[in-house]
Amino acid sequence: MSTVLIVEDSVTQREMIKDLLKGSGLSVMVASDGVEALEQIQDNRPDLVVLDIVMPRMNGYEVCRRLKADPKTQDVPVVMCSSKGEEFDRYWGMKQGADAYIAKPFQPTELVGTVKQLLRG
C-alpha cells in the first residue's frame, strides 16, 4: 500500500484530503507545516507528497525545493494543492519541481486521479 504525506495547515482541508485518500485505499500521514513535513519525511519517506503552498514556518515552494534537491527524496512525486490558482503560481510550482499542481477548490476525483496516476508512474 502506498503512503501519502499531506502537508496542509488548515485542519478542515487536511481532514478532507486525508479522508479522500484513505477512502481510495492509500495510507496517509499528515503534517501541519513545511518544517514538520521535512522532519516526518526524514523518519518515514512517503511515496508521494500532497503539499499546500501558503503555510506558517516554511511554505510549500521551499519544501518542494528541498525535497527535489535531496538525493534521498528527489524522486518522491509532489502534488502542489493550493488556493493560489493563477497561471504564474502553477508555473512557479512546477519550476520548484512539483510533479502536478491542483488549484483549490478542486474536484475530489481530480486529486485522487492525479495521486493515483503519479503513484503508478
DRENFIKOL-259202 format. One record per residue: residue in one letter; residue number from 1; x, y, z of N, C-alpha, C in turn. Coordinates in pm, whole numbers, plus 50000, padded with zeros to 5 digits. Layout:
DRENFIKOL-259202
+---+-----+-------+-------+-------+-------+-------+-------+-------+-------+-------+
! r !   k !   n_x !   n_y !   n_z !  ca_x !  ca_y !  ca_z !   c_x !   c_y !   c_z !
+---+-----+-------+-------+-------+-------+-------+-------+-------+-------+-------+
! A ! NUM !     X !     Y !     Z !     X !     Y !     Z !     X !     Y !     Z !
...
+---+-----+-------+-------+-------+-------+-------+-------+-------+-------+-------+
***
This chain:
DRENFIKOL-259202
+---+-----+-------+-------+-------+-------+-------+-------+-------+-------+-------+
! r !   k !   n_x !   n_y !   n_z !  ca_x !  ca_y !  ca_z !   c_x !   c_y !   c_z !
+---+-----+-------+-------+-------+-------+-------+-------+-------+-------+-------+
! M !   1 ! 50084 ! 49881 ! 50000 ! 50000 ! 50000 ! 50000 ! 50088 ! 50125 ! 50000 !
! S !   2 ! 50054 ! 50220 ! 49915 ! 50132 ! 50344 ! 49905 ! 50098 ! 50439 ! 50019 !
! T !   3 ! 50199 ! 50515 ! 50061 ! 50181 ! 50612 ! 50168 ! 50193 ! 50753 ! 50112 !
! V !   4 ! 50095 ! 50837 ! 50148 ! 50093 ! 50976 ! 50103 ! 50106 ! 51066 ! 50224 !
! L !   5 ! 50194 ! 51166 ! 50216 ! 50205 ! 51266 ! 50322 ! 50127 ! 51390 ! 50278 !
! I !   6 ! 50030 ! 51432 ! 50360 ! 49952 ! 51552 ! 50333 ! 50009 ! 51665 ! 50418 !
! V !   7 ! 50053 ! 51773 ! 50353 ! 50107 ! 51888 ! 50425 ! 50012 ! 52003 ! 50402 !
! E !   8 ! 49936 ! 52036 ! 50507 ! 49829 ! 52135 ! 50494 ! 49805 ! 52198 ! 50630 !
! D !   9 ! 49807 ! 52332 ! 50639 ! 49789 ! 52398 ! 50769 ! 49643 ! 52411 ! 50810 !
! S !  10 ! 49550 ! 52400 ! 50716 ! 49408 ! 52408 ! 50751 ! 49359 ! 52269 ! 50794 !
! V !  11 ! 49309 ! 52260 ! 50918 ! 49263 ! 52132 ! 50972 ! 49151 ! 52074 ! 50885 !
! T !  12 ! 49057 ! 52158 ! 50844 ! 48944 ! 52109 ! 50762 ! 48993 ! 52051 ! 50630 !
! Q !  13 ! 49079 ! 52126 ! 50562 ! 49133 ! 52079 ! 50433 ! 49211 ! 51949 ! 50453 !
! R !  14 ! 49294 ! 51947 ! 50558 ! 49379 ! 51831 ! 50585 ! 49293 ! 51707 ! 50607 !
! E !  15 ! 49188 ! 51721 ! 50690 ! 49099 ! 51607 ! 50718 ! 49026 ! 51561 ! 50593 !
! M !  16 ! 48981 ! 51658 ! 50512 ! 48907 ! 51625 ! 50391 ! 48996 ! 51546 ! 50293 !
! I !  17 ! 49118 ! 51594 ! 50273 ! 49211 ! 51526 ! 50182 ! 49247 ! 51388 ! 50237 !
! K !  18 ! 49268 ! 51383 ! 50370 ! 49302 ! 51255 ! 50434 ! 49190 ! 51153 ! 50412 !
! D !  19 ! 49065 ! 51192 ! 50436 ! 48952 ! 51101 ! 50418 ! 48941 ! 51056 ! 50273 !
! L !  20 ! 48961 ! 51151 ! 50180 ! 48954 ! 51120 ! 50037 ! 49055 ! 51011 ! 49998 !
! L !  21 ! 49181 ! 51034 ! 50040 ! 49288 ! 50943 ! 50001 ! 49277 ! 50808 ! 50073 !
! K !  22 ! 49240 ! 50811 ! 50202 ! 49220 ! 50686 ! 50275 ! 49108 ! 50606 ! 50210 !
! G !  23 ! 49002 ! 50677 ! 50170 ! 48888 ! 50613 ! 50106 ! 48924 ! 50548 ! 49973 !
! S !  24 ! 49033 ! 50595 ! 49912 ! 49073 ! 50535 ! 49785 ! 49185 ! 50432 ! 49806 !
! G !  25 ! 49201 ! 50388 ! 49931 ! 49292 ! 50276 ! 49959 ! 49437 ! 50311 ! 49985 !
! L !  26 ! 49464 ! 50437 ! 50021 ! 49603 ! 50476 ! 50047 ! 49627 ! 50493 ! 50197 !
! S !  27 ! 49751 ! 50475 ! 50236 ! 49791 ! 50500 ! 50374 ! 49830 ! 50648 ! 50381 !
! V !  28 ! 49793 ! 50717 ! 50489 ! 49811 ! 50862 ! 50494 ! 49885 ! 50907 ! 50620 !
! M !  29 ! 49981 ! 50998 ! 50602 ! 50048 ! 51067 ! 50713 ! 50013 ! 51215 ! 50696 !
! V !  30 ! 50016 ! 51292 ! 50805 ! 49984 ! 51435 ! 50793 ! 50088 ! 51521 ! 50864 !
! A !  31 ! 50105 ! 51643 ! 50812 ! 50190 ! 51744 ! 50876 ! 50119 ! 51878 ! 50860 !
! S !  32 ! 50134 ! 51967 ! 50958 ! 50061 ! 52092 ! 50953 ! 50142 ! 52208 ! 50896 !
! D !  33 ! 50272 ! 52186 ! 50871 ! 50351 ! 52290 ! 50804 ! 50477 ! 52228 ! 50742 !
! G !  34 ! 50552 ! 52309 ! 50671 ! 50668 ! 52261 ! 50597 ! 50778 ! 52202 ! 50684 !
! V !  35 ! 50803 ! 52265 ! 50798 ! 50909 ! 52218 ! 50887 ! 50875 ! 52078 ! 50940 !
! E !  36 ! 50750 ! 52063 ! 50986 ! 50704 ! 51933 ! 51036 ! 50710 ! 51828 ! 50924 !
! A !  37 ! 50674 ! 51869 ! 50803 ! 50676 ! 51776 ! 50689 ! 50816 ! 51722 ! 50664 !
! L !  38 ! 50915 ! 51812 ! 50661 ! 51053 ! 51769 ! 50634 ! 51104 ! 51675 ! 50745 !
! E !  39 ! 51065 ! 51704 ! 50871 ! 51105 ! 51617 ! 50982 ! 51045 ! 51477 ! 50963 !
! Q !  40 ! 50916 ! 51472 ! 50928 ! 50850 ! 51342 ! 50909 ! 50912 ! 51264 ! 50793 !
! I !  41 ! 50944 ! 51334 ! 50686 ! 50998 ! 51267 ! 50566 ! 51133 ! 51204 ! 50597 !
! Q !  42 ! 51212 ! 51269 ! 50683 ! 51342 ! 51211 ! 50721 ! 51324 ! 51076 ! 50789 !
! D !  43 ! 51221 ! 51066 ! 50875 ! 51197 ! 50942 ! 50951 ! 51123 ! 50836 ! 50871 !
! N !  44 ! 51037 ! 50880 ! 50782 ! 50946 ! 50786 ! 50716 ! 50913 ! 50837 ! 50577 !
! R !  45 ! 50991 ! 50796 ! 50479 ! 50977 ! 50850 ! 50342 ! 50845 ! 50806 ! 50278 !
! P !  46 ! 50759 ! 50904 ! 50243 ! 50632 ! 50868 ! 50179 ! 50652 ! 50836 ! 50031 !
! D !  47 ! 50550 ! 50780 ! 49968 ! 50557 ! 50750 ! 49824 ! 50518 ! 50873 ! 49742 !
! L !  48 ! 50448 ! 50968 ! 49807 ! 50403 ! 51089 ! 49739 ! 50371 ! 51194 ! 49845 !
! V !  49 ! 50385 ! 51323 ! 49808 ! 50353 ! 51432 ! 49900 ! 50248 ! 51523 ! 49836 !
! V !  50 ! 50140 ! 51550 ! 49910 ! 50040 ! 51649 ! 49869 ! 50073 ! 51773 ! 49952 !
! L !  51 ! 50106 ! 51883 ! 49884 ! 50168 ! 51997 ! 49951 ! 50091 ! 52126 ! 49929 !
! D !  52 ! 50049 ! 52189 ! 50038 ! 49989 ! 52322 ! 50031 ! 50104 ! 52420 ! 50009 !
! I !  53 ! 50074 ! 52540 ! 49959 ! 50181 ! 52639 ! 49938 ! 50189 ! 52739 ! 50053 !
! V !  54 ! 50075 ! 52799 ! 50087 ! 50076 ! 52904 ! 50189 ! 50061 ! 52841 ! 50328 !
! M !  55 ! 50174 ! 52834 ! 50401 ! 50175 ! 52772 ! 50534 ! 50269 ! 52850 ! 50625 !
! P !  56 ! 50249 ! 52838 ! 50757 ! 50342 ! 52904 ! 50851 ! 50479 ! 52832 ! 50851 !
! R !  57 ! 50579 ! 52898 ! 50901 ! 50716 ! 52848 ! 50919 ! 50791 ! 52821 ! 50789 !
! M !  58 ! 50734 ! 52744 ! 50697 ! 50801 ! 52720 ! 50569 ! 50696 ! 52692 ! 50463 !
! N !  59 ! 50702 ! 52766 ! 50352 ! 50598 ! 52748 ! 50251 ! 50623 ! 52625 ! 50162 !
! G !  60 ! 50522 ! 52589 ! 50085 ! 50529 ! 52470 ! 50002 ! 50636 ! 52475 ! 49895 !
! Y !  61 ! 50662 ! 52596 ! 49841 ! 50767 ! 52608 ! 49739 ! 50902 ! 52566 ! 49797 !
! E !  62 ! 50929 ! 52614 ! 49919 ! 51057 ! 52582 ! 49984 ! 51067 ! 52433 ! 50015 !
! V !  63 ! 50958 ! 52374 ! 50066 ! 50957 ! 52230 ! 50097 ! 50985 ! 52151 ! 49969 !
! C !  64 ! 50917 ! 52189 ! 49860 ! 50934 ! 52119 ! 49734 ! 51079 ! 52129 ! 49685 !
! R !  65 ! 51137 ! 52248 ! 49691 ! 51277 ! 52268 ! 49650 ! 51370 ! 52177 ! 49730 !
! R !  66 ! 51347 ! 52173 ! 49862 ! 51435 ! 52091 ! 49948 ! 51421 ! 51942 ! 49917 !
! L !  67 ! 51297 ! 51897 ! 49895 ! 51276 ! 51755 ! 49863 ! 51345 ! 51718 ! 49732 !
! K !  68 ! 51332 ! 51805 ! 49632 ! 51386 ! 51776 ! 49499 ! 51538 ! 51791 ! 49496 !
! A !  69 ! 51594 ! 51864 ! 49594 ! 51740 ! 51883 ! 49598 ! 51809 ! 51770 ! 49674 !
! D !  70 ! 51733 ! 51692 ! 49750 ! 51791 ! 51585 ! 49832 ! 51785 ! 51453 ! 49756 !
! P !  71 ! 51902 ! 51390 ! 49732 ! 51904 ! 51264 ! 49657 ! 51813 ! 51155 ! 49717 !
! K !  72 ! 51790 ! 51160 ! 49850 ! 51706 ! 51058 ! 49914 ! 51558 ! 51076 ! 49882 !
! T !  73 ! 51517 ! 51201 ! 49849 ! 51375 ! 51228 ! 49827 ! 51343 ! 51289 ! 49691 !
! Q !  74 ! 51445 ! 51306 ! 49606 ! 51420 ! 51378 ! 49480 ! 51324 ! 51307 ! 49386 !
! D !  75 ! 51309 ! 51174 ! 49404 ! 51217 ! 51102 ! 49316 ! 51077 ! 51082 ! 49377 !
! V !  76 ! 51051 ! 51145 ! 49493 ! 50917 ! 51138 ! 49553 ! 50829 ! 51239 ! 49480 !
! P !  77 ! 50719 ! 51194 ! 49418 ! 50632 ! 51289 ! 49347 ! 50567 ! 51388 ! 49443 !
! V !  78 ! 50557 ! 51514 ! 49397 ! 50495 ! 51620 ! 49478 ! 50376 ! 51676 ! 49401 !
! V !  79 ! 50260 ! 51676 ! 49467 ! 50140 ! 51739 ! 49411 ! 50115 ! 51866 ! 49492 !
! M !  80 ! 50132 ! 51982 ! 49428 ! 50101 ! 52107 ! 49497 ! 49951 ! 52129 ! 49488 !
! C !  81 ! 49893 ! 52163 ! 49602 ! 49748 ! 52178 ! 49609 ! 49724 ! 52311 ! 49680 !
! S !  82 ! 49684 ! 52414 ! 49605 ! 49680 ! 52546 ! 49666 ! 49567 ! 52633 ! 49614 !
! S !  83 ! 49527 ! 52729 ! 49696 ! 49425 ! 52824 ! 49654 ! 49487 ! 52928 ! 49560 !
! K !  84 ! 49620 ! 52926 ! 49548 ! 49687 ! 53014 ! 49453 ! 49675 ! 52950 ! 49315 !
! G !  85 ! 49570 ! 52987 ! 49242 ! 49539 ! 52917 ! 49118 ! 49576 ! 52990 ! 48990 !
! E !  86 ! 49650 ! 53100 ! 49002 ! 49688 ! 53175 ! 48883 ! 49791 ! 53099 ! 48801 !
! E !  87 ! 49799 ! 53131 ! 48674 ! 49894 ! 53065 ! 48584 ! 50037 ! 53077 ! 48637 !
! F !  88 ! 50072 ! 53197 ! 48691 ! 50206 ! 53217 ! 48742 ! 50235 ! 53124 ! 48860 !
! D !  89 ! 50137 ! 53106 ! 48949 ! 50156 ! 53019 ! 49066 ! 50183 ! 52876 ! 49021 !
! R !  90 ! 50107 ! 52833 ! 48922 ! 50122 ! 52699 ! 48865 ! 50263 ! 52684 ! 48805 !
! Y !  91 ! 50301 ! 52784 ! 48725 ! 50433 ! 52784 ! 48661 ! 50543 ! 52777 ! 48768 !
! W !  92 ! 50532 ! 52860 ! 48870 ! 50633 ! 52867 ! 48975 ! 50640 ! 52734 ! 49053 !
! G !  93 ! 50522 ! 52674 ! 49079 ! 50520 ! 52545 ! 49148 ! 50592 ! 52438 ! 49067 !
! M !  94 ! 50567 ! 52433 ! 48937 ! 50632 ! 52334 ! 48851 ! 50783 ! 52362 ! 48844 !
! K !  95 ! 50819 ! 52491 ! 48845 ! 50960 ! 52529 ! 48839 ! 51035 ! 52484 ! 48965 !
! Q !  96 ! 50964 ! 52473 ! 49078 ! 51027 ! 52427 ! 49203 ! 51043 ! 52275 ! 49204 !
! G !  97 ! 50984 ! 52210 ! 49103 ! 50998 ! 52065 ! 49094 ! 50871 ! 51986 ! 49117 !
! A !  98 ! 50758 ! 52055 ! 49136 ! 50631 ! 51984 ! 49158 ! 50599 ! 51897 ! 49036 !
! D !  99 ! 50540 ! 51782 ! 49062 ! 50503 ! 51691 ! 48953 ! 50362 ! 51720 ! 48902 !
! A ! 100 ! 50281 ! 51785 ! 48986 ! 50145 ! 51823 ! 48946 ! 50103 ! 51941 ! 49031 !
! Y ! 101 ! 50004 ! 52017 ! 48981 ! 49956 ! 52136 ! 49052 ! 49805 ! 52136 ! 49043 !
! I ! 102 ! 49739 ! 52135 ! 49158 ! 49593 ! 52137 ! 49161 ! 49548 ! 52261 ! 49238 !
! A ! 103 ! 49460 ! 52340 ! 49175 ! 49410 ! 52461 ! 49240 ! 49288 ! 52427 ! 49325 !
! K ! 104 ! 49282 ! 52488 ! 49445 ! 49164 ! 52473 ! 49531 ! 49062 ! 52579 ! 49490 !
! P ! 105 ! 48933 ! 52556 ! 49499 ! 48874 ! 52427 ! 49535 ! 48887 ! 52329 ! 49419 !
! F ! 106 ! 48912 ! 52202 ! 49451 ! 48930 ! 52101 ! 49346 ! 48820 ! 51996 ! 49354 !
! Q ! 107 ! 48806 ! 51922 ! 49246 ! 48712 ! 51809 ! 49247 ! 48784 ! 51692 ! 49313 !
! P ! 108 ! 48718 ! 51621 ! 49405 ! 48781 ! 51504 ! 49469 ! 48840 ! 51407 ! 49367 !
! T ! 109 ! 48771 ! 51385 ! 49256 ! 48821 ! 51290 ! 49156 ! 48949 ! 51340 ! 49092 !
! E ! 110 ! 48965 ! 51473 ! 49082 ! 49087 ! 51529 ! 49022 ! 49207 ! 51497 ! 49111 !
! L ! 111 ! 49191 ! 51519 ! 49242 ! 49301 ! 51493 ! 49335 ! 49335 ! 51343 ! 49339 !
! V ! 112 ! 49234 ! 51260 ! 49360 ! 49258 ! 51116 ! 49370 ! 49318 ! 51062 ! 49240 !
! G ! 113 ! 49264 ! 51108 ! 49126 ! 49315 ! 51063 ! 48996 ! 49460 ! 51101 ! 48975 !
! T ! 114 ! 49495 ! 51225 ! 49010 ! 49633 ! 51274 ! 48995 ! 49728 ! 51194 ! 49083 !
! V ! 115 ! 49689 ! 51174 ! 49210 ! 49772 ! 51099 ! 49305 ! 49794 ! 50956 ! 49255 !
! K ! 116 ! 49687 ! 50889 ! 49215 ! 49697 ! 50750 ! 49168 ! 49787 ! 50741 ! 49043 !
! Q ! 117 ! 49770 ! 50838 ! 48954 ! 49848 ! 50838 ! 48830 ! 49998 ! 50854 ! 48861 !
! L ! 118 ! 50032 ! 50945 ! 48951 ! 50174 ! 50966 ! 48988 ! 50231 ! 50845 ! 49062 !
! L ! 119 ! 50150 ! 50779 ! 49143 ! 50198 ! 50662 ! 49216 ! 50226 ! 50546 ! 49120 !
! R ! 120 ! 50150 ! 50538 ! 49012 ! 50175 ! 50435 ! 48912 ! 50298 ! 50466 ! 48829 !
! G ! 121 ! 50319 ! 50600 ! 48808 ! 50424 ! 50650 ! 48719 ! 50557 ! 50589 ! 48746 !
+---+-----+-------+-------+-------+-------+-------+-------+-------+-------+-------+
***
